[in-house]
Structures are given as structure tokens and as C-alpha cells.
Amino acid sequence: MTWLKSPCDHFPPQVHADLVKDGVCGVFIAEKLGMTPATASAHLSVLVEAGLVTSKRLGKWTYFKRNEASLQAFSQSIADL
């Protein structure tokens, strides 16, 4: 999640999408995590389902970025415990 907060600091420029506006390509995330794209995709799907990350399909690639509103609400709910 930290990498996605500042994607330009943690990922190389992308050809078909903007790191900030569109998100980070799942392949780049998988490489940085040291896992296969399929494994990373499974983990990212859980984050998308939880609403913590959004996904955007452009062509044959899927891009992921933080859902700041959901993360803020989640942080607040933990703080309220």
C-alpha cells in the first residue's frame, strides 16, 4: 500500500497509462513483490474486493491504485475502537 501511495517513487514510468491517474500495472507490482503476476493478481483482487484498492482495465493490462476514501474510513473505524 505504501508503494501505491507514491507510485512515481517506487515504479518505473509506464507506456500506456499514467502512474498517478490510472494506477500501477499489475505486472510491475508483481515484479516488485517477487511473485508471479497470477499470484499478485489474486492478492490484489482481495484488496479490490475489500474496497481498499481500485482496478482499471486498459487494453490487456490492469492498473491498481489506492482507494483513499476507503482507506481513510478504514483508518477512522480502527481509531474509533
C-alpha positions in Angstrom: 0.0 0.0 0.0 2.9 2.4 0.7 4.3 1.8 -2.9 0.9 2.8 -4.3 0.7 5.9 -2.2 3.7 7.3 -4.0 3.8 5.3 -7.2 6.3 7.6 -9.0 8.8 6.9 -6.3 8.5 3.1 -6.5 7.7 2.2 -10.1 9.1 2.9 -13.5 7.2 5.1 -16.0 4.5 3.2 -17.9 3.9 3.4 -21.6 0.1 3.0 -21.8 -1.0 4.6 -18.5 -0.2 7.3 -16.0 1.1 6.0 -12.7 -0.9 8.5 -10.7 -4.0 9.0 -12.7 -4.5 5.4 -13.9 -2.6 3.4 -11.3 0.3 0.9 -11.4 0.3 -2.1 -13.8 -0.2 -5.3 -12.0 2.9 -6.7 -13.7 5.1 -4.0 -12.1 3.5 -4.8 -8.7 4.1 -8.5 -9.2 7.8 -7.9 -10.1 8.4 -5.6 -7.1 6.8 -8.2 -4.8 8.9 -11.0 -6.4 5.9 -13.1 -7.3 4.1 -14.2 -10.5 1.5 -11.9 -12.0 -1.2 -14.5 -11.3 -0.3 -14.7 -7.6 -0.1 -10.9 -7.3 -3.4 -10.6 -9.1 -5.1 -12.9 -6.6 -3.9 -10.8 -3.7 -4.8 -7.5 -5.5 -8.3 -8.9 -6.2 -8.8 -9.3 -2.4 -7.8 -5.7 -1.9 -10.2 -4.6 -4.7 -13.0 -6.7 -3.2 -12.3 -5.1 0.2 -12.6 -1.7 -1.4 -9.0 -0.6 -0.4 -7.7 -0.6 -4.0 -9.4 0.2 -7.3 -8.6 -1.5 -10.6 -8.8 -0.1 -14.1 -8.5 -2.2 -17.2 -6.8 -0.5 -20.2 -6.3 -2.8 -23.2 -4.8 -6.1 -21.9 -3.4 -4.6 -18.7 -4.9 -3.9 -15.3 -3.8 -1.0 -13.2 -4.2 -0.6 -9.5 -4.3 2.4 -7.2 -5.3 3.1 -3.6 -8.9 4.0 -2.8 -8.0 6.9 -0.5 -11.6 7.4 0.7 -12.0 3.8 1.8 -8.6 3.8 3.4 -9.5 6.9 5.4 -12.7 5.4 6.5 -11.0 2.1 7.5 -8.3 4.0 9.5 -11.0 6.0 11.2 -13.0 2.9 12.1 -9.9 1.4 13.7 -9.1 4.6 15.6 -12.7 4.6 16.9 -12.3 1.1 18.5 
